[in-house]
């Protein structure tokens, strides 16, 4: 199929100016090796131009380096397909070639896009391979025996499962040995080589069979070229290198160098070469894919045949064998099942209990021995777990040095969760090490959750509290402190078992509070049984333990009632002799509600002018006085106020006040004094003590209410009576008569008799009514000779009123 050529002037380079544009060409997939894809002229008159193929995308070896042929004043450039070119539009339908043209100091780079399209009429036997004259390939006589010379499997033949074979005779001595075609469609050199057979041409008739009864015969000629050993040769001997299989793709393996002009390098065999490639210009052999060896390990050997040739004269070449030994490496760490060990055990798990078992293998070398190591993360310090090979256990402390032998993990020592952060969670890791080079390690995380067990019963210490009997509700007496050996130690609840409801205990804090009122006189001592119950100390919430203790509450006495004195009021008359103290009276006080209380304090708080009186306990004493300006010549009355208060340890100290009225009568004896004789006054005199006790009556409250109601009714009746009398008096004044006067007189006399009855004194009847009115007034005052009390009297009726 003819090529679609762009205009002639697609790329021009002149001395004065560089000018280039990208161009596109369309190529049929039927184009075979050596086909000219594109040709274009180059104008570079002053210099010898060079045209280079910098890169091909996607990378491939289907394209030869561009060639330049001088034609008069211009150069003709051509882009051709290489001997390995096999275009397939279904695989790759677009290639991008980057070209660089140099003309003196002027350099121009331009892309060339090659579009590969499908050819429906394309036949596997078509193309240059099917020409009657046959296709000619050129090889050096120094080619390696059995080396790949040519690829016969054209595009489409693989899909049609074509079979190739050589039908022509290859008889010696013309042929050094038979050429062969392998299953990949490669033409291979004879096993005897071609050395000494230049410049022979070996015709080969190739039979191509494909489809159902479809075949074609084609001619292929192999031309042997002499060895240009004088032009190009490798430096040094054939290298033999050893690399590791973990070498990353693109890593350098070895570099080969050849002597020559503008040398290029390529790998002749194996083709294709999936693991290695060689730099076209630098000769560095690199890896192109991961080097994976079989699981059994060992060493893989790859032999590369490297060709060095001159870029301008491709037939000037030399070959070199490169041996690459790939050594297996320890690339994969051990794999363990399960990958994580998670288990939960109670803290009472016996020593030596197997907790978990795991299995590990080495992917690099199945069946190789592995080493195990247990490392603790939290808590640090002596371990409570032990690893016996692949099993986690609780071993005995005496067996700890031997706890790495077997393959299970056990408990190493007694687990105890009764201290903060002791063993609620054990985080560790098991390191699994293989024996490869370099050694690889896997880590198996271990998480052992130790659940608490309620092992111990809580307890509390008996205590004694004291509280005043006047304490109000919700008063705090103190706290009951419970202890528990299980962790957490404060997870305790408090209850009162039976007992009085006067007290309560806080369920969480253990504080004892007063709920009701206390009375020291009724009960002085309380005993309460407090139950302490733990919680949240076991994996199962219903597993709880209890204990108890007794607390004693002592009630302190508090003065509830003030003392009372009997009598609360006294009136006394005493005679005070000169120079003697006189005992006046004794104040008698007590607390009726608390008769056992007898300790009181006494003090005079009022009426003790000139400090004439003092108290000796409950006894009131008049101090002795001497003759002087303060001696009272006239009787004097003192109204003393005596405060009586509690004197015991109980508080508050309540008090009351007793009143004592003392009538002091001075008592003195005259003394006659001469110059020569003194009549002493007797020093001892017996005073006359007159005691007047006035009794009083204090009615009950209900009696006062009844008396008040009765008095009110009496007053109402009296008012009604006076109202009737007033009305009768008005009628008599309007109609005077003797009968009315007599009636008025009788009414007045009756009233007088009723009034005199209230005074409780005898009276003398008077014939006139006004005298009864006069008898209601007291017109005199006197003193009783026997008692000395003063009183008021009426001179007409003799009625008295004591003061």
C-alpha atoms as one frame of an Amber mdcrd trajectory, in Angstrom:
protein
   0.000   0.000   0.000   1.394   3.400  -0.922   2.387   5.775   1.864   0.527
   9.033   2.371   3.248  11.631   2.052   2.876  15.217   3.349   4.190  18.137
   1.345   7.852  18.036   0.407   8.781  20.978   2.580   7.906  19.560   6.031
  11.321  19.953   7.540  13.888  22.360   6.175  17.063  23.520   7.763  19.142
  26.271   6.226  22.199  28.014   7.424  20.483  31.261   8.101  17.276  29.957
   9.649  15.809  26.791  11.245  12.249  26.018  10.587  10.350  22.778  11.431
   6.785  21.578  11.773   5.371  18.279  13.131   4.033  15.896  10.479   1.884
  12.790  10.318   2.064   9.643   8.182  -0.341   6.749   7.851   1.087   3.249
   7.568  -0.669  -0.036   6.861  -0.058  -2.896   9.221   0.999  -4.970   6.204
   4.315  -3.060   5.979   7.156  -5.422   6.772  10.793  -5.061   7.880  12.874
  -2.681   5.754   9.878  -0.796   4.421  10.441   2.909   3.841   7.930   4.835
   5.895   8.896   8.337   4.882  11.588  10.226   2.937  12.198  13.942   2.776
  14.976  16.274   1.497  17.282  18.272   3.741  18.989  21.487   2.590  22.313
  21.906   4.405  24.888  23.126   1.870  27.710  24.267   4.128  27.867  21.346
   6.572  27.401  17.617   6.728  24.025  17.153   8.408  23.120  14.413  10.896
  19.656  13.032  11.589  19.018  11.083  14.835  16.088   9.143  16.229  15.923
  10.294  19.872  12.973   8.291  21.159   9.941   6.236  20.187   6.707   6.249
  22.143   5.610   3.682  23.039   9.124   2.229  23.219   9.830  -0.296  20.449
  12.622  -1.482  18.143  10.440  -1.474  15.043  12.118   1.661  13.593  15.677
   1.962  12.220  17.727   5.122  12.755  17.051   7.553   9.903  19.507   7.405
   7.003  20.936  10.313   4.908  21.935   9.975   1.250  23.556  12.908  -0.611
  21.925  13.814  -3.878  23.809  16.689  -5.586  23.398  19.670  -3.227  20.780
  18.155  -0.970  20.444  15.170   1.328  17.586  12.708   1.229  16.466  11.384
   4.643  14.574   8.090   5.030  12.748   6.485   7.951  12.491   2.681   7.605
  11.235  -0.284   9.605  13.803  -2.506  11.315  14.221  -6.210  10.816  12.154
  -6.897  13.937   9.249  -4.716  12.874   5.868  -6.388  13.003   3.111  -3.832
  12.833  -0.276  -4.703  14.305  -3.007  -2.081  14.386  -4.958  -4.059  16.969
  -2.008  -3.930  19.410  -0.591  -0.410  18.771  -2.062   1.963  16.218   0.062
   5.047  16.896   3.803   5.686  17.313   5.532   8.990  18.008   9.141   9.367
  16.781  11.254  12.271  18.054  13.845  13.303  15.443  16.811  15.660  15.845
  18.522  17.278  12.814  21.931  18.916  13.186  23.401  21.244  10.555  26.571
  22.840  11.827  25.645  24.677  15.003  21.975  24.642  14.194  19.885  21.948
  15.885  16.218  21.258  15.260  14.000  18.670  16.961  10.678  17.662  15.455
   8.175  14.826  16.064   6.968  12.340  13.470   3.632  10.649  14.180   3.055
   7.228  12.598  -0.554   6.033  12.508  -0.988   2.280  11.910  -4.317   1.281
  10.417  -5.914  -2.053   9.684  -5.638  -3.676   6.194  -8.649  -5.988   5.591
  -7.067  -7.523   2.483  -3.738  -8.170   4.118  -2.448 -11.694   3.677   0.174
 -13.263   5.925   2.167 -14.151   2.858   1.939 -10.745   1.287   4.516  -8.054
   1.427   8.206  -8.144   0.773   8.414 -11.667   2.146   6.228 -12.862  -0.712
   8.248 -11.368  -3.600   9.341 -13.936  -6.206  12.946 -12.973  -5.721  12.556
 -13.535  -1.983  13.749 -11.435   0.934  17.439 -11.082   1.586  18.851 -10.822
   5.073  22.488 -10.160   5.918  24.376 -11.744   8.800  27.965 -11.743   9.958
  30.034 -14.865   9.695  30.907 -14.444  13.387  27.305 -14.871  14.404  26.793
 -17.120  17.414  25.723 -20.665  16.535  21.990 -21.044  16.946  21.492 -17.278
  17.194  18.296 -15.593  16.036  18.727 -14.256  12.531  15.245 -13.201  11.452
  11.614 -13.209  12.574   9.363 -14.912  10.053   6.052 -14.805  11.962   4.367
 -11.808  10.340   1.341  -9.945  11.799  -1.777 -12.050  11.529   0.017 -15.368
  11.442  -0.078 -15.734  15.206  -3.858 -15.209  15.236  -4.202 -17.818  12.484
  -1.857 -20.262  14.239   0.482 -20.459  11.256   3.200 -23.122  11.025   6.540
 -22.411   9.285   9.043 -24.914   7.993  11.999 -24.976   5.522  11.330 -27.244
   2.554  14.507 -26.616   0.531  17.535 -28.835   0.799  20.396 -27.763   3.054
  22.995 -30.311   2.014  26.669 -29.902   2.846  29.260 -28.905   1.982  27.556
 -25.756   0.777  25.522 -25.491   3.916  27.496 -25.620   7.162  24.406 -27.087
   8.783  20.657 -26.735   8.604  18.930 -23.465   9.384  15.836 -23.925  11.584
  12.636 -22.095  12.524  11.410 -22.380  16.141   7.848 -22.180  17.412   8.054
 -18.408  17.798   8.789 -17.932  14.089  12.489 -17.138  14.543  15.045 -18.153
  11.930  18.011 -19.627  13.802  21.597 -19.962  12.602  23.055 -23.439  12.172
  24.505 -25.008  15.275  27.897 -25.184  13.494  27.911 -21.422  12.963  28.681
 -19.482   9.737  32.335 -18.716  10.225  34.247 -19.096   6.974  31.157 -19.051
   4.787  31.355 -15.400   3.694  30.203 -14.231   1.188  27.844 -17.111   0.545
  24.130 -16.678   0.016  21.942 -19.486   1.375  18.497 -19.759  -0.331  15.775
 -21.086   1.887  12.276 -22.060   0.745   9.816 -21.473   3.594   6.411 -23.168
   3.736   3.758 -21.175   5.623   0.651 -23.215   6.567  -2.373 -21.524   8.107
  -6.116 -21.901   8.285  -7.840 -24.850   6.667  -5.703 -26.172   3.771  -4.149
 -22.738   3.233  -0.418 -22.364   2.624   2.144 -20.453   0.629   5.767 -20.929
  -0.388   8.146 -18.042   0.009  11.844 -17.565  -0.610  14.272 -16.249   1.995
  17.955 -15.656   1.223  20.605 -15.426   3.915  23.727 -13.512   2.885  26.831
 -14.008   5.033  29.046 -10.929   5.446  32.705 -11.040   6.419  33.645 -10.193
  10.021  34.743  -6.551  10.315  36.911  -7.299  13.326  39.322  -4.599  12.362
  36.595  -1.978  12.683  34.750  -2.759  16.019  35.513  -4.920  19.079  34.492
  -5.189  22.743  36.759  -4.050  25.529  37.483  -6.803  28.011  36.253 -10.331
  28.343  32.696 -11.531  28.563  31.328 -10.366  31.954  29.814 -12.742  34.473
  27.842 -10.842  37.127  25.676 -11.897  40.063  22.709  -9.833  41.237  19.964
 -10.299  43.834  16.409 -10.954  42.831  15.114  -7.961  44.795  16.836  -5.569
  42.409  14.300  -2.947  41.405  13.308  -2.542  37.746  15.543  -0.041  35.988
  18.576  -0.857  38.156  21.998  -1.142  36.504  23.378  -4.666  36.119  26.588
  -4.308  34.073  28.049  -2.020  31.398  29.761  -3.249  28.237  31.953  -1.090
  26.015  33.090  -1.597  22.423  35.812   0.109  20.377  34.500   1.830  17.276
  32.979   4.973  15.809  29.557   5.997  17.121  28.855   2.559  18.576  25.366
   1.368  19.350  24.292  -1.651  21.381  21.414  -4.093  21.263  20.541  -7.491
  22.698  20.443 -10.234  20.118  19.222 -13.005  22.372  17.078 -13.860  24.038
  14.404 -12.096  21.985  12.184 -10.949  23.387  14.119 -10.285  26.574  11.493
  -9.577  29.295  13.888  -9.100  32.207  16.816  -7.064  30.801  17.489  -4.271
  28.361  20.621  -2.485  27.184  21.203   1.189  26.707  21.475   1.889  22.990
  24.277   4.397  23.452  25.867   3.713  26.849  25.837  -0.118  26.788  24.430
  -0.397  30.314  22.421  -3.552  30.924  19.419  -2.785  33.158  16.564  -4.729
  34.669  13.162  -4.132  33.123  10.926  -6.225  35.395  10.974  -7.740  38.903
  13.257 -10.737  39.080  11.055 -13.380  40.644  12.592 -16.762  41.353  10.705
 -19.923  42.131   9.585 -20.446  45.764  12.258 -23.126  46.128  14.879 -20.421
  45.822  18.327 -21.010  44.336  20.097 -19.170  41.505  18.801 -18.396  37.999
  21.292 -17.890  35.144  20.514 -15.700  32.146  22.895 -15.446  29.151  22.599
 -12.315  27.066  24.139 -11.960  23.583  24.936  -8.290  23.135  25.686  -6.807
  19.736  27.784  -3.678  19.225  27.667  -1.935  15.844  28.467   1.376  14.259
  25.507   3.580  13.710  26.604   4.618  10.186  27.639   1.103   9.233  25.329
  -1.374  10.925  27.085  -4.295   9.257  30.235  -3.465  11.184  29.420  -5.219
  14.439  30.688  -7.517  17.193  28.935  -9.842  19.622  29.552 -10.471  23.319
  28.038 -12.963  25.760  26.985 -11.539  29.141  26.122 -13.998  31.910  23.783
 -12.723  34.655  23.334 -14.846  37.785  20.224 -13.953  39.786  20.507 -15.045
  43.410  17.388 -15.453  45.500  16.983 -13.154  48.503  14.864 -13.243  51.637
  12.160 -10.956  50.390   9.110 -11.922  52.397   8.752 -11.928  56.182   7.120
 -14.874  57.914   3.341 -15.060  57.749   1.380 -15.962  60.880  -2.171 -17.106
  61.458  -3.878 -15.533  63.243  -2.181 -12.235  62.524  -3.226 -10.870  65.937
  -3.730 -12.623  69.266  -6.591 -11.206  71.311  -7.940 -13.042  74.329  -9.685
 -12.363  77.612  -8.966 -14.200  80.870  -9.983 -13.709  84.522  -7.357 -12.680
  87.021  -7.719 -16.020  88.833  -6.442 -17.966  85.820  -4.123 -20.725  87.110
  -0.432 -20.563  86.342   0.445 -22.585  83.235  -2.880 -22.124  81.459  -2.493
 -22.073  77.649  -4.088 -18.907  76.321  -3.552 -18.925  72.554  -1.754 -20.894
  69.821  -0.642 -19.535  66.439   1.129 -20.858  63.328   3.801 -19.130  61.221
   5.392 -20.039  57.881   8.133 -18.549  55.697   6.913 -17.761  52.139  10.505
 -17.679  50.860  11.349 -21.134  52.127   8.555 -23.412  53.223   9.411 -25.600
  56.187  12.398 -23.560  57.332  12.725 -23.119  61.123  11.571 -19.888  62.719
  12.517 -18.167  65.959  10.016 -16.504  68.312  10.548 -13.678  70.761   8.021
 -12.095  73.133   8.299  -8.357  73.774   6.150  -6.521  76.303   4.809  -3.019
  75.732   2.490  -2.428  78.697   2.765  -2.853  81.533   6.588  -2.925  81.533
   8.608  -4.934  84.015   8.320  -8.597  84.965   6.013 -10.364  82.592   2.917
 -12.247  83.632   2.861 -14.082  80.308   5.288 -16.448  78.676   5.811 -17.718
  75.148   6.510 -21.401  74.605   7.245 -21.556  70.893   3.879 -20.639  69.369
   1.633 -20.742  72.466   0.881 -18.039  75.015   0.652 -19.345  78.581   0.888
 -18.531  82.292   4.056 -20.388  83.334   5.346 -20.874  86.842   7.943 -18.315
  87.967  10.399 -21.155  88.567  10.054 -22.232  84.919  10.575 -18.778  83.460
  14.100 -19.410  81.974  12.655 -22.271  79.895   9.561 -20.497  78.630  10.764
 -20.095  75.032  11.024 -23.778  74.086   7.616 -24.855  72.850   5.144 -23.058
  70.620   2.359 -21.798  72.823   1.759 -18.785  75.039   0.850 -19.238  78.703
   0.413 -17.236  81.907   3.797 -16.638  83.507   2.873 -15.611  87.048  -0.165
 -15.071  89.216  -2.298 -12.284  87.767  -3.390  -9.633  90.234  -5.770  -6.834
  89.321  -6.123  -5.455  92.855  -3.640  -2.616  92.369  -4.191   0.378  90.056
  -3.060  -0.362  86.504  -1.767  -3.808  87.433  -2.970  -6.101  84.701  -6.227
  -5.000  83.183  -4.592  -5.022  79.750  -1.343  -6.633  78.669  -0.050  -5.395
  75.321   2.838  -7.307  73.810   4.136  -8.452  70.476   5.659 -11.695  69.279
   8.578 -11.238  66.896   8.911 -14.089  64.395  12.350 -14.265  62.733  13.341
 -16.433  59.764  16.802 -17.716  58.865  17.151 -15.978  55.505  19.633 -13.321
  54.377  18.917 -10.676  55.306  16.743 -11.980  58.144  13.112 -10.904  57.931
  10.840 -10.341  60.919   7.088 -10.393  61.406   5.313  -8.983  64.404   2.196
 -10.563  65.873   0.404  -8.100  68.189  -0.799  -9.637  71.440  -3.559  -8.119
  73.545  -4.576  -9.988  76.695  -7.490  -8.470  78.589  -7.464  -9.544  82.246
 -10.926  -9.246  83.750 -11.281  -8.618  87.495 -12.733 -11.178  89.868 -14.442
 -10.209  93.125 -12.255 -12.198  95.527 -12.524 -10.343  98.832 -15.390  -9.085
 101.011 -15.385  -5.436 102.028 -14.951  -4.439 105.675 -15.327  -1.335 107.822
 -13.971  -0.275 111.227 -16.421   0.221 114.144 -16.656   3.862 115.143 -18.224
   5.979 117.868 -19.892   9.319 117.167 -21.115  11.957 119.637 -23.984  14.318
 118.906 -25.849  16.940 120.914 -29.425  16.193 121.655 -30.513  19.529 120.198
 -28.937  18.777 116.779 -31.297  19.427 113.901 -32.217  17.081 111.038 -29.591
  16.323 108.355 -26.766  16.943 110.819 -23.586  15.105 109.767 -22.216  12.848
 112.501 -19.255  11.436 110.569 -18.398   8.881 107.929 -18.090   5.129 107.876
 -14.966   4.182 105.926 -15.157   0.871 104.103 -12.125  -0.895 102.636 -11.885
  -3.567  99.975  -8.812  -5.409  98.734 -10.361  -5.727  95.276  -9.739  -2.923
  92.782 -11.190  -0.319  92.624 -11.001  -0.071  96.374 -13.682   2.605  96.732
 -16.465   0.816  94.877 -18.470   0.340  98.068 -22.097   1.058  98.953 -23.357
   1.583 102.516 -26.669   0.538 104.070 -28.125   0.429 107.596 -29.392  -2.980
 108.567 -32.534  -2.557 110.695 -32.211  -0.244 113.691 -33.991   3.039 114.315
 -34.977   5.336 111.504 -33.526   8.288 113.367 -30.279   7.963 111.410 -29.333
   7.315 107.779 -26.118   6.542 105.918 -25.268   7.867 102.474 -25.152   5.011
  99.985 -21.994   6.189  98.222 -19.988   8.277 100.685 -20.830   6.464 103.939
 -21.728   9.712 105.722 -24.044   9.227 108.712 -26.794  11.869 109.027 -29.440
  12.580 111.652 -32.996  12.377 110.348 -35.182  12.971 113.423 -34.890  14.581
 116.846 -33.003  13.317 119.908 -33.864  13.394 123.595 -31.141  12.673 126.083
 -33.703  11.986 128.770 -35.342   9.231 126.647 -32.288   7.531 125.080 -28.614
   8.281 125.443 -27.038   5.557 123.248 -27.729   4.133 119.778 -26.071   1.169
 118.057 -26.346   0.801 114.279 -25.230  -2.077 112.037 -23.836  -0.730 108.760
 -23.637  -3.090 105.777 -20.873  -2.442 103.224 -21.405  -4.000  99.776 -18.942
  -3.828  96.887 -19.806  -3.407  93.208 -18.138  -3.123  89.786 -15.284  -5.402
  90.834 -16.143  -8.398  88.718 -16.801  -9.116  85.076 -20.296 -10.168  86.090
 -22.191  -7.339  87.813 -24.175  -9.771  89.960 -21.054 -11.059  91.715 -21.032
  -8.889  94.874 -19.741  -9.360  98.421 -20.813  -7.748 101.703 -19.464  -7.012
 105.175 -20.700  -5.155 108.237 -19.586  -3.179 111.276 -21.262  -1.550 114.265
 -21.214   2.160 114.958 -22.121   3.663 118.327 -23.831   7.041 118.647 -23.695
   8.752 122.028 -26.200  11.549 122.687 -24.778  14.523 124.600 -27.021  16.178
 127.168 -28.157  19.718 126.410 -30.009  22.059 128.785 -33.538  22.084 127.530
 -35.241  23.745 130.517 -34.338  26.710 132.681 -34.231  26.181 136.450 -37.237
  27.190 138.518 -37.140  28.604 142.041 -39.733  27.985 144.762 -40.945  30.409
 145.712 -39.980  32.770 142.932 -40.857  35.767 145.141 -39.936  36.299 148.790
 -40.503  39.267 151.107 -38.547  39.282 154.369 -37.954  41.620 157.301 -34.643
  41.397 159.166 -32.970  43.216 161.991 -29.354  44.021 161.276 -27.212  44.219
 164.423 -24.018  46.242 164.326 -20.896  44.244 163.364 -22.632  40.952 162.551
 -23.553  39.229 159.284 -27.050  37.924 159.065 -28.278  34.993 156.946 -31.328
  36.296 155.170 -32.736  33.304 153.247 -31.844  30.316 151.062 -32.842  30.272
 147.411 -34.225  26.853 146.516 -34.153  26.067 142.752 -34.280  22.938 140.560
 -35.281  21.742 137.098 -38.561  19.810 137.321 -37.972  17.994 134.024 -34.429
  17.005 134.986 -34.414  16.478 138.741 -30.930  14.988 138.640 -29.431  18.333
 137.743 -28.333  20.093 140.954 -25.399  22.271 139.933 -26.377  25.936 139.730
 -24.598  29.249 139.959 -26.066  32.177 141.903 -25.422  35.872 141.450 -27.095
  39.148 142.493 -27.851  41.074 139.349 -29.946  43.949 140.731 -31.004  45.909
 143.822 -27.784  45.351 145.817 -27.043  49.009 146.487 -23.877  49.672 148.491
 -23.203  45.906 148.190 -24.924  45.176 151.488 -25.774  41.611 150.439 -23.777
  38.669 149.138 -24.403  35.069 148.188 -22.713  32.052 149.655 -23.976  29.489
 147.202 -27.765  29.572 147.438 -27.713  31.417 150.801 -28.334  35.185 150.825
 -26.292  36.912 153.561 -26.448  40.478 154.838 -22.894  41.660 155.367 -21.793
  42.919 158.797 -21.401  46.648 159.064 -19.747  48.873 161.656 -20.747  52.132
 163.141 -20.097  54.941 160.765 -21.612  57.328 158.327 -23.110  54.427 156.283
 -24.944  52.930 159.193 -28.665  53.067 158.347 -30.587  54.858 161.064 -33.995
  54.259 159.467 -35.535  51.010 158.127 -34.784  50.395 154.459 -36.246  48.037
 151.871 -34.088  46.226 149.269 -35.550  44.506 146.214 -32.865  42.010 145.171
 -32.787  40.145 141.840 -30.924  36.838 142.077 -29.919  35.085 138.807 -29.839
  31.306 139.001 -28.059  29.578 136.047 -26.876  26.086 135.118 -23.341  25.392
 136.302 -22.788  21.968 134.730 -20.817  21.060 131.541 -23.904  21.130 129.339
 -24.534  24.151 127.193 -26.277  26.490 126.776 -26.465  27.698 130.369 -30.102
  28.616 130.943 -31.057  30.843 133.853 -33.978  32.279 135.810 -34.375  35.191
 138.207 -35.754  35.086 141.773 -36.965  38.213 143.571 -36.277  38.740 147.271
 -37.624  41.873 148.992 -35.743  42.500 152.229 -37.034  45.044 154.833 -33.899
  45.980 156.787 -34.476  47.356 160.306 -31.269  48.587 161.987 -30.817  47.432
 165.591 -28.432  49.376 167.847 -27.776  49.679 171.686 -26.758  52.928 173.399
 -23.445  52.985 175.231 -22.433  55.251 178.244 -18.815  56.303 178.195 -16.756
  57.923 181.058 -13.166  58.894 181.385 -12.249  56.023 183.653 -14.806  53.312
 182.922 -16.112  51.783 179.710 -19.172  49.669 179.613 -18.624  47.247 176.737
 -21.484  46.420 174.480 -22.209  42.718 174.381 -20.619  41.338 171.240 -23.154
  38.612 170.819 -26.776  39.406 170.296 -29.508  37.199 168.975 -31.372  39.065
 166.201 -35.068  38.849 165.853 -35.916  37.450 162.385 -39.437  37.937 161.206
 -40.315  36.018 158.034 -43.467  36.866 156.140 -44.272  34.391 153.400 -46.913
  35.505 150.973 -48.567  32.677 149.154 -49.854  33.125 145.653 -51.955  31.045
 143.403 -51.184  30.349 139.766 -54.260  28.904 138.055 -54.183  26.441 135.197
 -54.680  27.799 131.644 -58.070  26.174 131.209 -59.273  27.779 134.443 -58.220
  31.202 133.205 -60.265  30.692 130.052 -63.345  29.628 132.030 -62.961  32.569
 134.440 -62.629  35.001 131.529 -65.792  33.736 129.890 -67.672  33.788 133.199
 -66.531  37.369 133.914 -67.683  38.478 130.491 -71.123  36.982 131.080 -71.278
  38.615 134.500 -70.455  42.020 133.058 -73.126  41.596 130.420 -75.686  40.732
 133.077 -74.601  43.688 135.248 -74.886  46.044 132.293 -78.351  44.749 131.588
 -79.290  45.349 135.279 -78.012  48.915 135.277 -79.900  49.538 132.096 -83.163
  48.452 133.741 -82.451  50.605 136.802 -81.791  53.588 134.656 -85.050  53.151
 132.814 -86.960  52.868 136.122 -85.269  55.981 137.492 -86.342  57.944 134.437
 -89.945  56.872 134.940 -89.909  57.899 138.635 -88.589  61.342 137.827 -91.369
  61.852 135.354 -94.134  60.677 137.829 -92.854  61.311 141.415 -94.644  59.440
 144.233 -93.789  57.945 147.595 -93.933  54.468 146.308 -91.323  55.315 143.680
 -89.096  56.965 146.258 -89.402  53.915 148.510 -88.612  51.675 145.558 -85.549
  53.785 144.702 -84.343  53.689 148.285 -84.661  49.938 148.462 -82.770  49.598
 145.221 -79.931  51.764 146.504 -79.786  49.866 149.766 -79.704  46.573 147.926
 -76.847  47.831 145.839 -74.989  48.945 148.985 -75.315  45.508 150.500 -73.934
  43.876 147.384 -70.962  46.256 147.314 -70.191  45.749 150.993 -70.225  42.016
 150.406 -67.276  42.371 148.021 -65.220  44.303 150.594 -65.591  41.444 153.172
 -65.849  43.934 156.130 -68.652  44.681 158.672 -70.722  47.789 158.193 -73.379
  49.811 160.067 -76.641  50.459 158.324 -77.325  54.123 157.706 -80.793  55.534
 157.260 -79.748  57.621 154.267 -78.674  56.480 150.905 -75.680  58.832 150.397
 -73.794  57.127 153.257 -73.504  53.959 151.215 -71.666  55.851 148.528 -69.211
  57.334 151.037 -68.434  53.857 152.404 -66.768  52.928 149.081 -63.695  55.170
 149.815 -60.700  54.565 152.175 -59.780  57.645 154.131 -57.034  56.327 156.460
 -53.657  54.441 156.451 -52.154  52.448 159.321 -49.579  49.741 160.173 -50.387
  46.448 161.772 -48.579  46.134 165.123 -48.189  42.391 164.839 -46.911  42.004
 161.289 -45.819  45.522 160.541 -47.719  45.582 157.199 -49.444  48.781 156.167
 -53.053  48.924 155.065 -55.813  51.414 154.066 -59.088  51.607 156.035 -62.486
  53.337 155.948 -63.288  55.229 159.115 -67.040  54.804 158.619 -67.286  51.162
 157.625 -63.980  49.829 159.010 -63.143  48.120 155.717 -59.371  47.373 155.112
 -57.128  46.977 152.094 -53.618  45.614 152.600 -50.746  47.230 150.785
